[in-house]
Amino acid sequence: MARTHRFIALLCLAVFAAALTACGGGNSADATDTLNKAFSTPIQSARIDLEVSIKLDGVPQLKDPIKLSVQGPYESGGSQTIPKANWDISASAAGQNFSAGFVSTGENAWVQFQGQSYEIGSAAVAQINKQIKQAASTNKQKGLSQFGIDPRNWLEDAKSEGTDTVAGVETNHVSATLNVGKLLDDLNQIVKKAGSSISGSSSAQLSPSQKKQIQDVVENPTFDVYAGKDDNVIRRLSADIAFKVPSDKQAQVGGLKSGTVSFSIEFADVGKPQTITPPTNAKPLSALTSQLGGLSGLLGGAAGSGSSGSSSSGSSGSRSGTPSADALQKYSQCLQKADPTKPEELQKCAALVK
């Protein structure tokens, strides 16, 4: 199950990254030319609307689709700073709803949780910006190409589908199939490069047998690109991927039988200045990390429930797996009422999932 979830998460993340860093009736030659131009034309600024929906059949805890939404303005920081952004983020799964936000001015950044802003800090962001500038000075490649990969290679059998109006702009619509093998190879390449600076990250790479298992279950993945007729900049990018798990493998993935992943990202007001307003009355990020400490301990305990000596104060080992949805709901409600500056209130919430 963890392997399947990891694939879905990496797929959505990779497609989103490709859209931001490289995005950019006829015959197949026209369609290929459209794709080549679109994926070599960067998006400098836009209002983003990202929607992801994941439906898993056969998993009792996930009868309803898992949904993720990211909306708000974006401006590239080029090779000098992190992007400027003001994104509203919402997600839902297993009857639970989650909302958050992310704001960046390029020089500072904030995360927003339960209506409160938490400052990451200009000093921390300055360190990231320093790394961005250093990377730009030593590596002229941009976006995902600096990892030795090209998202354009993920798409094959391009076909022109005519024209459509997206976000008020006339676009050329091209459909294509997604080469899952090349996508997985590139995801492994990203993880491998990241492993040089992040200890242990290389263990997240897919093995050849895992890659084959994913390729075997994915059915007819499709991709659609809508690029501006006049500027070649992508205005919408979407993907639909279905998979079916063989009956003799379903028990190994928690009863999962089949599923679908639908992804769509739309860009409006492309090339126009975007308004990014820093939040007021922000608290330090440490206040948020302490608030989420109980959840962090929960996840760590669930992942390592077979270990000894590192459990909470209870000695009976009562934590026998992931807490129920009801316990998580009570935990979430408790956190909403708790004062993040008072450890005793956070400890009471954490006790609800122990």
Contacts in CASP RR format, 6 or more apart in sequence:
PFRMAT RR
TARGET T0000
AUTHOR 0000-0000-0000
METHOD contacts of the structure
MODEL  1
MARTHRFIALLCLAVFAAALTACGGGNSADATDTLNKAFSTPIQSARIDL
EVSIKLDGVPQLKDPIKLSVQGPYESGGSQTIPKANWDISASAAGQNFSA
GFVSTGENAWVQFQGQSYEIGSAAVAQINKQIKQAASTNKQKGLSQFGID
PRNWLEDAKSEGTDTVAGVETNHVSATLNVGKLLDDLNQIVKKAGSSISG
SSSAQLSPSQKKQIQDVVENPTFDVYAGKDDNVIRRLSADIAFKVPSDKQ
AQVGGLKSGTVSFSIEFADVGKPQTITPPTNAKPLSALTSQLGGLSGLLG
GAAGSGSSGSSSSGSSGSRSGTPSADALQKYSQCLQKADPTKPEELQKCA
ALVK
1 59 0 8 1.000
1 253 0 8 1.000
1 254 0 8 1.000
1 256 0 8 1.000
3 210 0 8 1.000
3 213 0 8 1.000
3 253 0 8 1.000
4 253 0 8 1.000
4 256 0 8 1.000
6 204 0 8 1.000
7 206 0 8 1.000
7 214 0 8 1.000
8 54 0 8 1.000
8 261 0 8 1.000
10 187 0 8 1.000
11 183 0 8 1.000
11 187 0 8 1.000
11 241 0 8 1.000
11 261 0 8 1.000
11 263 0 8 1.000
12 52 0 8 1.000
12 68 0 8 1.000
12 261 0 8 1.000
12 263 0 8 1.000
14 151 0 8 1.000
14 183 0 8 1.000
14 186 0 8 1.000
14 187 0 8 1.000
14 190 0 8 1.000
15 151 0 8 1.000
15 237 0 8 1.000
15 239 0 8 1.000
15 263 0 8 1.000
15 265 0 8 1.000
16 50 0 8 1.000
16 263 0 8 1.000
16 265 0 8 1.000
17 144 0 8 1.000
18 39 0 8 1.000
18 144 0 8 1.000
18 151 0 8 1.000
18 154 0 8 1.000
19 43 0 8 1.000
19 234 0 8 1.000
19 237 0 8 1.000
19 265 0 8 1.000
20 43 0 8 1.000
20 74 0 8 1.000
20 83 0 8 1.000
21 42 0 8 1.000
21 142 0 8 1.000
21 143 0 8 1.000
21 144 0 8 1.000
22 39 0 8 1.000
22 40 0 8 1.000
22 42 0 8 1.000
22 143 0 8 1.000
22 144 0 8 1.000
22 145 0 8 1.000
22 150 0 8 1.000
22 151 0 8 1.000
22 152 0 8 1.000
23 38 0 8 1.000
23 39 0 8 1.000
23 41 0 8 1.000
23 42 0 8 1.000
23 43 0 8 1.000
23 233 0 8 1.000
23 234 0 8 1.000
23 237 0 8 1.000
23 267 0 8 1.000
24 37 0 8 1.000
24 38 0 8 1.000
24 39 0 8 1.000
24 40 0 8 1.000
24 41 0 8 1.000
24 42 0 8 1.000
24 43 0 8 1.000
24 227 0 8 1.000
24 232 0 8 1.000
24 233 0 8 1.000
24 234 0 8 1.000
25 160 0 8 1.000
25 161 0 8 1.000
25 162 0 8 1.000
25 163 0 8 1.000
26 160 0 8 1.000
26 162 0 8 1.000
27 160 0 8 1.000
28 157 0 8 1.000
28 158 0 8 1.000
28 159 0 8 1.000
28 160 0 8 1.000
30 160 0 8 1.000
31 158 0 8 1.000
31 159 0 8 1.000
31 160 0 8 1.000
31 174 0 8 1.000
31 176 0 8 1.000
32 158 0 8 1.000
34 158 0 8 1.000
34 160 0 8 1.000
34 172 0 8 1.000
34 174 0 8 1.000
34 225 0 8 1.000
34 227 0 8 1.000
34 232 0 8 1.000
35 152 0 8 1.000
35 155 0 8 1.000
35 158 0 8 1.000
35 174 0 8 1.000
35 176 0 8 1.000
35 225 0 8 1.000
35 227 0 8 1.000
36 152 0 8 1.000
37 227 0 8 1.000
37 232 0 8 1.000
38 174 0 8 1.000
38 225 0 8 1.000
38 227 0 8 1.000
38 232 0 8 1.000
38 233 0 8 1.000
38 234 0 8 1.000
39 150 0 8 1.000
39 151 0 8 1.000
39 152 0 8 1.000
39 234 0 8 1.000
40 152 0 8 1.000
41 227 0 8 1.000
41 231 0 8 1.000
41 232 0 8 1.000
41 233 0 8 1.000
41 234 0 8 1.000
42 76 0 8 1.000
42 142 0 8 1.000
43 74 0 8 1.000
43 76 0 8 1.000
43 233 0 8 1.000
43 234 0 8 1.000
43 267 0 8 1.000
43 270 0 8 1.000
43 271 0 8 1.000
44 75 0 8 1.000
44 76 0 8 1.000
44 271 0 8 1.000
45 73 0 8 1.000
45 74 0 8 1.000
45 75 0 8 1.000
45 76 0 8 1.000
45 269 0 8 1.000
45 270 0 8 1.000
45 271 0 8 1.000
45 272 0 8 1.000
45 273 0 8 1.000
45 274 0 8 1.000
46 73 0 8 1.000
46 74 0 8 1.000
46 267 0 8 1.000
46 268 0 8 1.000
46 269 0 8 1.000
46 270 0 8 1.000
46 271 0 8 1.000
46 272 0 8 1.000
46 274 0 8 1.000
47 71 0 8 1.000
47 72 0 8 1.000
47 73 0 8 1.000
47 74 0 8 1.000
47 267 0 8 1.000
47 268 0 8 1.000
47 269 0 8 1.000
47 274 0 8 1.000
48 70 0 8 1.000
48 71 0 8 1.000
48 72 0 8 1.000
48 73 0 8 1.000
48 74 0 8 1.000
48 87 0 8 1.000
48 265 0 8 1.000
48 266 0 8 1.000
48 267 0 8 1.000
49 69 0 8 1.000
49 70 0 8 1.000
49 71 0 8 1.000
49 72 0 8 1.000
49 265 0 8 1.000
49 266 0 8 1.000
49 268 0 8 1.000
50 68 0 8 1.000
50 69 0 8 1.000
50 70 0 8 1.000
50 71 0 8 1.000
50 264 0 8 1.000
50 265 0 8 1.000
51 67 0 8 1.000
51 68 0 8 1.000
51 69 0 8 1.000
51 262 0 8 1.000
51 263 0 8 1.000
51 264 0 8 1.000
51 265 0 8 1.000
52 67 0 8 1.000
52 68 0 8 1.000
52 69 0 8 1.000
52 261 0 8 1.000
52 262 0 8 1.000
52 263 0 8 1.000
52 264 0 8 1.000
53 65 0 8 1.000
53 66 0 8 1.000
53 67 0 8 1.000
53 68 0 8 1.000
53 260 0 8 1.000
53 261 0 8 1.000
53 262 0 8 1.000
54 65 0 8 1.000
54 66 0 8 1.000
54 67 0 8 1.000
54 259 0 8 1.000
54 260 0 8 1.000
54 261 0 8 1.000
54 262 0 8 1.000
55 65 0 8 1.000
55 66 0 8 1.000
55 259 0 8 1.000
55 260 0 8 1.000
56 62 0 8 1.000
56 66 0 8 1.000
56 256 0 8 1.000
56 259 0 8 1.000
57 256 0 8 1.000
57 257 0 8 1.000
57 258 0 8 1.000
57 259 0 8 1.000
58 250 0 8 1.000
58 255 0 8 1.000
58 256 0 8 1.000
58 257 0 8 1.000
58 258 0 8 1.000
59 254 0 8 1.000
59 255 0 8 1.000
59 256 0 8 1.000
61 94 0 8 1.000
61 325 0 8 1.000
62 93 0 8 1.000
62 94 0 8 1.000
64 92 0 8 1.000
64 93 0 8 1.000
64 94 0 8 1.000
64 95 0 8 1.000
66 91 0 8 1.000
66 92 0 8 1.000
66 93 0 8 1.000
67 90 0 8 1.000
67 91 0 8 1.000
67 92 0 8 1.000
67 93 0 8 1.000
68 89 0 8 1.000
68 90 0 8 1.000
68 91 0 8 1.000
69 88 0 8 1.000
69 89 0 8 1.000
69 90 0 8 1.000
69 91 0 8 1.000
70 87 0 8 1.000
70 88 0 8 1.000
70 89 0 8 1.000
71 87 0 8 1.000
71 88 0 8 1.000
72 85 0 8 1.000
72 86 0 8 1.000
72 87 0 8 1.000
72 88 0 8 1.000
73 84 0 8 1.000
73 85 0 8 1.000
73 86 0 8 1.000
73 269 0 8 1.000
73 274 0 8 1.000
73 275 0 8 1.000
73 276 0 8 1.000
74 83 0 8 1.000
74 84 0 8 1.000
74 85 0 8 1.000
74 87 0 8 1.000
74 274 0 8 1.000
75 83 0 8 1.000
75 84 0 8 1.000
75 85 0 8 1.000
75 273 0 8 1.000
75 274 0 8 1.000
75 276 0 8 1.000
76 83 0 8 1.000
77 83 0 8 1.000
77 84 0 8 1.000
77 106 0 8 1.000
78 136 0 8 1.000
79 132 0 8 1.000
79 133 0 8 1.000
79 135 0 8 1.000
79 136 0 8 1.000
79 142 0 8 1.000
80 129 0 8 1.000
80 132 0 8 1.000
80 133 0 8 1.000
80 136 0 8 1.000
81 106 0 8 1.000
81 107 0 8 1.000
81 125 0 8 1.000
81 129 0 8 1.000
81 132 0 8 1.000
82 104 0 8 1.000
82 106 0 8 1.000
82 109 0 8 1.000
82 125 0 8 1.000
82 128 0 8 1.000
82 129 0 8 1.000
82 132 0 8 1.000
83 104 0 8 1.000
83 106 0 8 1.000
84 104 0 8 1.000
84 105 0 8 1.000
84 106 0 8 1.000
84 274 0 8 1.000
84 276 0 8 1.000
85 102 0 8 1.000
85 103 0 8 1.000
85 104 0 8 1.000
85 276 0 8 1.000
86 102 0 8 1.000
86 103 0 8 1.000
86 104 0 8 1.000
86 274 0 8 1.000
86 275 0 8 1.000
86 276 0 8 1.000
86 277 0 8 1.000
87 101 0 8 1.000
87 102 0 8 1.000
87 103 0 8 1.000
88 99 0 8 1.000
88 101 0 8 1.000
89 99 0 8 1.000
89 100 0 8 1.000
89 101 0 8 1.000
89 102 0 8 1.000
90 97 0 8 1.000
90 98 0 8 1.000
90 99 0 8 1.000
90 100 0 8 1.000
91 97 0 8 1.000
91 98 0 8 1.000
91 99 0 8 1.000
92 98 0 8 1.000
94 325 0 8 1.000
95 325 0 8 1.000
96 325 0 8 1.000
96 328 0 8 1.000
96 329 0 8 1.000
96 332 0 8 1.000
99 114 0 8 1.000
100 111 0 8 1.000
100 112 0 8 1.000
100 113 0 8 1.000
101 111 0 8 1.000
101 112 0 8 1.000
101 113 0 8 1.000
102 109 0 8 1.000
102 110 0 8 1.000
102 111 0 8 1.000
102 112 0 8 1.000
103 109 0 8 1.000
103 110 0 8 1.000
103 111 0 8 1.000
103 112 0 8 1.000
103 117 0 8 1.000
103 276 0 8 1.000
103 277 0 8 1.000
103 278 0 8 1.000
103 279 0 8 1.000
104 110 0 8 1.000
104 125 0 8 1.000
104 276 0 8 1.000
105 276 0 8 1.000
105 278 0 8 1.000
106 125 0 8 1.000
106 129 0 8 1.000
107 122 0 8 1.000
107 125 0 8 1.000
107 126 0 8 1.000
107 129 0 8 1.000
108 119 0 8 1.000
108 120 0 8 1.000
108 121 0 8 1.000
108 122 0 8 1.000
108 125 0 8 1.000
108 278 0 8 1.000
109 119 0 8 1.000
109 120 0 8 1.000
109 121 0 8 1.000
109 125 0 8 1.000
110 117 0 8 1.000
110 118 0 8 1.000
110 119 0 8 1.000
110 120 0 8 1.000
110 278 0 8 1.000
110 279 0 8 1.000
110 282 0 8 1.000
111 117 0 8 1.000
111 118 0 8 1.000
111 120 0 8 1.000
111 285 0 8 1.000
111 288 0 8 1.000
112 118 0 8 1.000
112 279 0 8 1.000
113 288 0 8 1.000
113 291 0 8 1.000
114 335 0 8 1.000
114 336 0 8 1.000
116 283 0 8 1.000
116 288 0 8 1.000
116 340 0 8 1.000
117 279 0 8 1.000
117 280 0 8 1.000
117 281 0 8 1.000
117 282 0 8 1.000
117 283 0 8 1.000
118 282 0 8 1.000
118 283 0 8 1.000
118 284 0 8 1.000
118 285 0 8 1.000
118 287 0 8 1.000
118 288 0 8 1.000
119 282 0 8 1.000
119 283 0 8 1.000
119 284 0 8 1.000
119 285 0 8 1.000
120 285 0 8 1.000
121 285 0 8 1.000
135 146 0 8 1.000
139 146 0 8 1.000
141 148 0 8 1.000
144 150 0 8 1.000
144 151 0 8 1.000
144 186 0 8 1.000
144 190 0 8 1.000
147 186 0 8 1.000
147 189 0 8 1.000
147 190 0 8 1.000
147 193 0 8 1.000
148 189 0 8 1.000
148 193 0 8 1.000
149 186 0 8 1.000
149 189 0 8 1.000
149 190 0 8 1.000
150 186 0 8 1.000
151 186 0 8 1.000
153 179 0 8 1.000
153 182 0 8 1.000
153 186 0 8 1.000
154 178 0 8 1.000
154 179 0 8 1.000
154 182 0 8 1.000
154 183 0 8 1.000
154 186 0 8 1.000
154 223 0 8 1.000
155 176 0 8 1.000
155 177 0 8 1.000
155 178 0 8 1.000
155 179 0 8 1.000
155 223 0 8 1.000
155 225 0 8 1.000
156 176 0 8 1.000
156 177 0 8 1.000
156 178 0 8 1.000
156 179 0 8 1.000
157 176 0 8 1.000
157 177 0 8 1.000
158 174 0 8 1.000
158 175 0 8 1.000
158 176 0 8 1.000
159 174 0 8 1.000
159 175 0 8 1.000
159 176 0 8 1.000
160 172 0 8 1.000
160 173 0 8 1.000
160 174 0 8 1.000
161 173 0 8 1.000
161 174 0 8 1.000
161 175 0 8 1.000
161 224 0 8 1.000
162 172 0 8 1.000
162 173 0 8 1.000
163 170 0 8 1.000
163 171 0 8 1.000
163 172 0 8 1.000
163 173 0 8 1.000
163 229 0 8 1.000
164 170 0 8 1.000
164 171 0 8 1.000
164 173 0 8 1.000
164 226 0 8 1.000
165 171 0 8 1.000
166 226 0 8 1.000
166 235 0 8 1.000
166 236 0 8 1.000
166 266 0 8 1.000
167 235 0 8 1.000
167 236 0 8 1.000
167 266 0 8 1.000
167 267 0 8 1.000
167 268 0 8 1.000
167 269 0 8 1.000
167 270 0 8 1.000
168 268 0 8 1.000
169 228 0 8 1.000
169 229 0 8 1.000
169 235 0 8 1.000
169 270 0 8 1.000
170 228 0 8 1.000
170 229 0 8 1.000
170 230 0 8 1.000
171 226 0 8 1.000
171 227 0 8 1.000
171 228 0 8 1.000
171 229 0 8 1.000
171 235 0 8 1.000
171 236 0 8 1.000
172 226 0 8 1.000
172 227 0 8 1.000
172 228 0 8 1.000
172 229 0 8 1.000
173 224 0 8 1.000
173 225 0 8 1.000
173 226 0 8 1.000
174 224 0 8 1.000
174 225 0 8 1.000
174 226 0 8 1.000
174 227 0 8 1.000
175 222 0 8 1.000
175 223 0 8 1.000
175 224 0 8 1.000
175 225 0 8 1.000
176 222 0 8 1.000
176 223 0 8 1.000
176 224 0 8 1.000
176 225 0 8 1.000
177 220 0 8 1.000
177 221 0 8 1.000
177 222 0 8 1.000
177 223 0 8 1.000
178 221 0 8 1.000
178 222 0 8 1.000
178 223 0 8 1.000
178 239 0 8 1.000
178 241 0 8 1.000
180 214 0 8 1.000
180 215 0 8 1.000
180 218 0 8 1.000
180 221 0 8 1.000
181 211 0 8 1.000
181 215 0 8 1.000
184 206 0 8 1.000
184 211 0 8 1.000
184 214 0 8 1.000
184 215 0 8 1.000
185 211 0 8 1.000
187 206 0 8 1.000
188 205 0 8 1.000
188 206 0 8 1.000
188 211 0 8 1.000
191 201 0 8 1.000
191 202 0 8 1.000
191 204 0 8 1.000
191 205 0 8 1.000
192 202 0 8 1.000
192 205 0 8 1.000
194 201 0 8 1.000
195 201 0 8 1.000
195 202 0 8 1.000
206 214 0 8 1.000
213 249 0 8 1.000
214 243 0 8 1.000
216 246 0 8 1.000
217 243 0 8 1.000
217 244 0 8 1.000
217 245 0 8 1.000
217 246 0 8 1.000
218 241 0 8 1.000
218 242 0 8 1.000
218 243 0 8 1.000
219 242 0 8 1.000
219 243 0 8 1.000
219 244 0 8 1.000
220 242 0 8 1.000
221 239 0 8 1.000
221 240 0 8 1.000
221 241 0 8 1.000
221 242 0 8 1.000
222 239 0 8 1.000
222 240 0 8 1.000
222 241 0 8 1.000
223 237 0 8 1.000
223 238 0 8 1.000
223 239 0 8 1.000
224 236 0 8 1.000
224 237 0 8 1.000
224 238 0 8 1.000
224 239 0 8 1.000
225 234 0 8 1.000
225 236 0 8 1.000
225 237 0 8 1.000
226 234 0 8 1.000
226 235 0 8 1.000
226 236 0 8 1.000
226 237 0 8 1.000
227 233 0 8 1.000
227 234 0 8 1.000
227 235 0 8 1.000
228 234 0 8 1.000
228 235 0 8 1.000
231 270 0 8 1.000
233 267 0 8 1.000
233 270 0 8 1.000
234 267 0 8 1.000
235 266 0 8 1.000
235 267 0 8 1.000
235 268 0 8 1.000
235 270 0 8 1.000
236 264 0 8 1.000
236 265 0 8 1.000
236 266 0 8 1.000
236 267 0 8 1.000
237 264 0 8 1.000
237 265 0 8 1.000
238 262 0 8 1.000
238 263 0 8 1.000
238 264 0 8 1.000
238 265 0 8 1.000
239 261 0 8 1.000
239 262 0 8 1.000
239 263 0 8 1.000
239 264 0 8 1.000
240 260 0 8 1.000
240 261 0 8 1.000
240 262 0 8 1.000
240 263 0 8 1.000
241 260 0 8 1.000
241 261 0 8 1.000
241 262 0 8 1.000
242 258 0 8 1.000
242 259 0 8 1.000
242 260 0 8 1.000
242 261 0 8 1.000
243 258 0 8 1.000
243 259 0 8 1.000
243 260 0 8 1.000
243 261 0 8 1.000
244 257 0 8 1.000
244 258 0 8 1.000
244 259 0 8 1.000
245 253 0 8 1.000
245 255 0 8 1.000
245 256 0 8 1.000
245 257 0 8 1.000
245 258 0 8 1.000
250 256 0 8 1.000
250 257 0 8 1.000
283 340 0 8 1.000
287 340 0 8 1.000
287 341 0 8 1.000
288 340 0 8 1.000
290 340 0 8 1.000
290 343 0 8 1.000
290 346 0 8 1.000
291 335 0 8 1.000
291 338 0 8 1.000
291 340 0 8 1.000
291 346 0 8 1.000
293 346 0 8 1.000
293 350 0 8 1.000
294 346 0 8 1.000
294 349 0 8 1.000
294 350 0 8 1.000
294 353 0 8 1.000
295 331 0 8 1.000
295 350 0 8 1.000
295 353 0 8 1.000
297 350 0 8 1.000
298 323 0 8 1.000
298 331 0 8 1.000
298 350 0 8 1.000
298 353 0 8 1.000
298 354 0 8 1.000
301 311 0 8 1.000
301 319 0 8 1.000
302 319 0 8 1.000
302 321 0 8 1.000
302 322 0 8 1.000
302 323 0 8 1.000
305 319 0 8 1.000
305 320 0 8 1.000
305 321 0 8 1.000
311 317 0 8 1.000
311 319 0 8 1.000
312 319 0 8 1.000
312 354 0 8 1.000
314 354 0 8 1.000
318 354 0 8 1.000
319 354 0 8 1.000
323 331 0 8 1.000
323 353 0 8 1.000
327 352 0 8 1.000
327 353 0 8 1.000
328 353 0 8 1.000
330 352 0 8 1.000
331 349 0 8 1.000
331 350 0 8 1.000
331 352 0 8 1.000
331 353 0 8 1.000
334 348 0 8 1.000
334 349 0 8 1.000
334 352 0 8 1.000
335 346 0 8 1.000
335 349 0 8 1.000
338 345 0 8 1.000
338 346 0 8 1.000
338 348 0 8 1.000
338 349 0 8 1.000
339 345 0 8 1.000
340 346 0 8 1.000
END
